[in-house]
Amino acid sequence: MRKAGKLPPETIGESYDLEYGTASVEIETDAVQAGERVLIVDDLIATGGTAKAGADLIEKAGGTVVGFSFVMRLDGLDGLDKLGGKPSSSLIAMPA
């Protein structure tokens, strides 16, 4: 999964809201097979917008998101609330 425009042309995408605008993430159309179980790993969760968009994208492609893992979590921004109750872990938690 990458920011829009960084992958070869055959992609599917998902847009999400930022504090002051919107952004998009994409995957190659064949990156996820129907029924495949996916753990989303990212460096940071703050508001949860990117993680939720990634999960929506995986599910749009036919996969099942089984959880999330982050290097750092910024507490106080309610990002985990957007993960639909799926399991998540982080190595470091910091106040926002």
C-alpha positions as CSV (number, residue, x, y, z in Angstrom):
1,M,0.0,0.0,0.0
2,R,1.4,3.4,-1.0
3,K,0.3,6.9,-1.4
4,A,-1.6,7.5,-4.7
5,G,0.6,7.8,-7.8
6,K,3.5,5.8,-6.5
7,L,2.6,2.3,-8.0
8,P,2.3,1.1,-11.6
9,P,-0.9,1.9,-13.4
10,E,-3.1,-1.1,-12.5
11,T,-4.3,0.0,-9.0
12,I,-7.3,0.4,-6.8
13,G,-7.5,3.2,-4.3
14,E,-9.2,4.6,-1.2
15,S,-9.4,8.2,-0.2
16,Y,-9.6,9.5,3.4
17,D,-9.9,12.8,5.2
18,L,-6.9,14.6,6.7
19,E,-7.2,17.5,9.2
20,Y,-7.0,20.0,6.4
21,G,-7.8,18.1,3.2
22,T,-7.9,14.6,1.7
23,A,-5.3,11.9,0.7
24,S,-5.5,8.6,-1.0
25,V,-3.7,5.2,-0.7
26,E,-3.5,2.5,-3.5
27,I,-2.6,-1.1,-3.9
28,E,-1.9,-3.0,-7.1
29,T,-5.0,-4.8,-8.3
30,D,-3.5,-8.3,-7.7
31,A,-1.8,-7.5,-4.3
32,V,-4.6,-9.1,-2.3
33,Q,-6.4,-12.3,-3.2
34,A,-10.1,-13.0,-2.2
35,G,-10.2,-14.4,1.3
36,E,-6.6,-13.5,2.1
37,R,-6.0,-12.5,5.8
38,V,-4.0,-9.3,6.1
39,L,-2.1,-7.7,9.0
40,I,-1.7,-3.9,8.4
41,V,1.7,-2.6,9.7
42,D,2.5,1.1,9.7
43,D,5.0,3.4,11.4
44,L,2.4,5.6,13.2
45,I,-1.2,5.9,14.2
46,A,-2.5,9.3,15.1
47,T,-6.1,10.0,13.9
48,G,-6.5,6.6,12.3
49,G,-7.4,7.9,8.9
50,T,-4.6,6.1,7.0
51,A,-5.1,2.8,8.8
52,K,-8.9,2.9,8.2
53,A,-8.4,3.7,4.5
54,G,-5.9,0.9,4.3
55,A,-8.4,-1.5,5.9
56,D,-11.2,-0.4,3.6
57,L,-8.9,-0.9,0.6
58,I,-7.9,-4.4,1.6
59,E,-11.6,-5.3,2.1
60,K,-12.5,-3.7,-1.2
61,A,-9.9,-6.0,-2.8
62,G,-11.5,-9.1,-1.2
63,G,-9.1,-9.5,1.8
64,T,-9.9,-9.7,5.5
65,V,-8.0,-7.4,7.9
66,V,-7.1,-9.4,11.0
67,G,-5.4,-6.6,12.9
68,F,-3.0,-3.7,12.9
69,S,0.5,-3.1,14.2
70,F,2.2,0.2,14.7
71,V,5.7,1.3,15.8
72,M,4.2,4.4,17.5
73,R,0.8,5.4,18.8
74,L,-0.2,9.0,19.6
75,D,-2.7,8.8,22.4
76,G,-5.5,11.4,22.7
77,L,-6.4,11.5,19.0
78,D,-8.8,8.5,19.1
79,G,-7.1,6.8,16.2
80,L,-7.7,3.3,17.5
81,D,-11.5,4.0,17.5
82,K,-11.4,3.9,13.7
83,L,-10.1,0.4,13.6
84,G,-13.5,-1.3,14.0
85,G,-12.5,-3.1,17.2
86,K,-9.8,-5.2,15.4
87,P,-6.7,-6.2,17.5
88,S,-3.9,-3.7,17.4
89,S,-0.5,-3.3,19.0
90,S,2.2,-0.6,19.2
91,L,5.8,-0.6,20.4
92,I,5.6,3.0,21.8
93,A,2.7,5.1,23.0
94,M,3.2,8.9,23.3
95,P,0.7,11.7,24.3
96,A,-0.4,13.7,21.2
